[in-house]
Amino acid sequence: MESELWNILRGDMSLVGPRPLFMEYLPLYPVEQARRHEVRPGLTGWAQGEVRNATTWTERFRQDGWYLEQVSLRLDLDILLRTVIPVITRRGIAATDHVTMPRCDETLSLGETHDQAA
């Protein structure tokens, strides 16, 4: 958390945006998810305010894709407000049978992945 706040102060991250993911997940991204690199990663995002970790990777990518199509200051303020209660109550912090979110080993079912496009 401390390093994320430092990255926000340095301008490498934003308060709101798609959460940064491990680089090893890049081959699993649907092609349209490359757009997530057009915006700074965020401390929180649409998926975190809506479903947090209690979802599938496919749904999380779908949520991030929706955010990328809708980016606005008003939406970012809404996401910040929607994130407060789940964080305080710890709602959705863990996926079924996991402490947080399982590793993304699935091929995401939102279309062609980077590996397939290359």
C-alpha positions in Angstrom: 0.0 0.0 0.0 2.8 2.4 0.9 4.5 1.9 -2.5 1.2 2.4 -4.3 0.7 5.7 -2.5 4.3 6.7 -3.4 3.6 5.7 -7.1 0.5 7.9 -7.0 2.5 10.9 -5.7 5.1 10.3 -8.4 2.4 10.2 -11.1 3.0 6.5 -12.1 -0.4 5.5 -10.7 -3.8 7.1 -10.3 -6.3 6.8 -7.5 -8.7 5.2 -10.0 -8.0 3.0 -12.9 -7.6 -0.7 -13.8 -5.6 -2.4 -11.1 -2.0 -3.2 -12.2 -1.5 -6.9 -12.9 1.5 -9.1 -13.1 3.3 -8.9 -16.5 3.1 -12.7 -16.7 -0.7 -12.2 -17.3 -0.1 -10.2 -20.5 -0.4 -13.3 -22.8 -3.8 -14.0 -21.2 -5.3 -10.6 -21.8 -8.0 -10.4 -24.5 -6.7 -8.1 -27.3 -9.1 -5.3 -26.3 -7.6 -5.3 -22.8 -4.3 -3.8 -24.2 -6.2 -0.6 -23.8 -5.7 -0.8 -20.1 -2.2 0.4 -20.7 -3.5 3.6 -22.2 -4.4 4.8 -18.7 -2.4 4.8 -15.5 -3.1 1.9 -13.2 -5.2 2.7 -10.2 -5.2 2.1 -6.5 -8.9 1.2 -7.0 -11.0 0.6 -10.0 -14.5 -0.3 -11.2 -14.1 -4.0 -10.5 -12.8 -3.3 -7.0 -15.8 -1.1 -6.1 -18.2 -3.6 -7.6 -17.0 -7.1 -7.1 -13.5 -6.9 -5.6 -11.9 -10.4 -5.5 -15.2 -12.4 -5.2 -15.4 -12.9 -9.0 -13.7 -14.6 -12.0 -10.8 -13.2 -13.9 -13.0 -13.1 -17.0 -15.5 -10.9 -15.2 -12.8 -8.7 -13.7 -11.4 -8.1 -17.2 -15.0 -7.4 -18.5 -15.4 -4.8 -15.7 -12.1 -3.2 -16.5 -13.0 -3.0 -20.2 -16.3 -1.3 -19.3 -14.4 1.2 -17.2 -12.0 1.9 -20.1 -15.0 2.8 -22.3 -16.5 5.1 -19.7 -13.6 7.0 -18.2 -14.6 10.3 -16.7 -14.0 12.4 -13.6 -17.6 11.7 -12.4 -17.1 8.0 -12.8 -13.8 8.1 -10.9 -15.5 10.0 -8.0 -18.3 7.4 -8.0 -15.8 4.6 -7.9 -13.9 6.2 -5.0 -17.2 6.4 -3.1 -18.2 2.8 -4.0 -14.9 1.5 -2.8 -15.0 2.9 0.8 -17.8 0.6 2.2 -16.4 -2.6 0.7 -12.9 -1.8 2.0 -14.1 -0.9 5.5 -16.4 -4.0 5.7 -13.9 -6.2 3.9 -16.7 -7.4 1.6 -15.6 -9.4 -1.4 -11.9 -9.5 -0.2 -11.5 -13.2 -1.1 -12.5 -15.4 -3.9 -14.0 -18.8 -3.0 -11.3 -21.0 -1.5 -8.6 -18.3 -1.7 -7.2 -15.6 0.6 -7.6 -13.0 -2.1 -7.8 -13.8 -5.8 -6.5 -17.0 -7.4 -3.7 -16.8 -10.0 -4.9 -16.0 -13.5 -4.1 -19.3 -15.3 -7.3 -19.4 -17.4 -7.5 -18.2 -21.0 -9.9 -15.4 -20.7 -13.1 -15.9 -22.7 -13.6 -12.3 -23.9 -12.1 -12.9 -27.4 -8.7 -13.3 -28.9 -5.8 -13.1 -26.5 -2.4 -11.4 -27.2 -0.8 -14.8 -27.8 -3.4 -15.7 -30.4 -3.1 -12.3 -32.1 0.7 -12.5 -32.4 
